[in-house]
């Protein structure tokens, strides 16, 4: 069995795949890495527990037809041959030929079930439940009997569109309107910042509106801290009144001024005579 596996962008970049929780996406990658050369895995529950995913993550992959399940507990990656091409000299046929015989390979290399039909889950499962995610009407076949289970309907998630230079910021129409309302002057700049960061780090987010709000809040707090640090510290001394408001010189009468001038001349003349 090959040690390397590949993934087609047409599948992992689709809205159906990206709308799933990150835990479901991670489980899909781990299952694909451990599949044999025909895309079959005989221990999906072990892989689920090993990577810390929940039972709902596995059932969501089944419900969205990213994996197909058999009564034996074996599963197969539906788009396996879109992801991987294995050379004949390296190809090792699967051990699960009975399960493979129940599949049809379409012209587009996608596995599908034969007309006879196989339940999308293990035989022990009598009802498909996905936590808070209900998937409309689910038909289960047990032997010759058929039961229709109609879970309660919930609102469908709004479609998210791709924004930013790298088309990796996902926002639905309502989130985009909130973003424009909260950041009327620079909402596009915030989208580009997040888009560039995600492209550089490869890090996705569950809620991009919440990320932009958080970044904007941190940016505002940072600017306030800078303005606070720029203020002068220490006590500011107050100037004495006689410096701030110096006293005015008193007015001297002409007679007094003439007398002072005369005495000054006499003093200077006396100093010269003593020399």
Secondary structure by P-SEA (a helix, b strand, c coil): cccbbbbbcccccccccccccaaaaaaaaaaaaacccccccccaaaaaaaacccaaaaaaaaaaccccccccccccccccccccccccccbbbbcaaaaaaacccccccbbbbcccccccccccccccccccccccbbbbbcccbbbbbbccccccccbbbbbcccccccccaaaaaaaaaaccccaaaaaaaaaaaaaacccccccaaaaaaaaaaaaaaaaaaaaaaaccccbbbbccccccccccbbbbcaaaaaaaaaaaaaaaaaaaaac
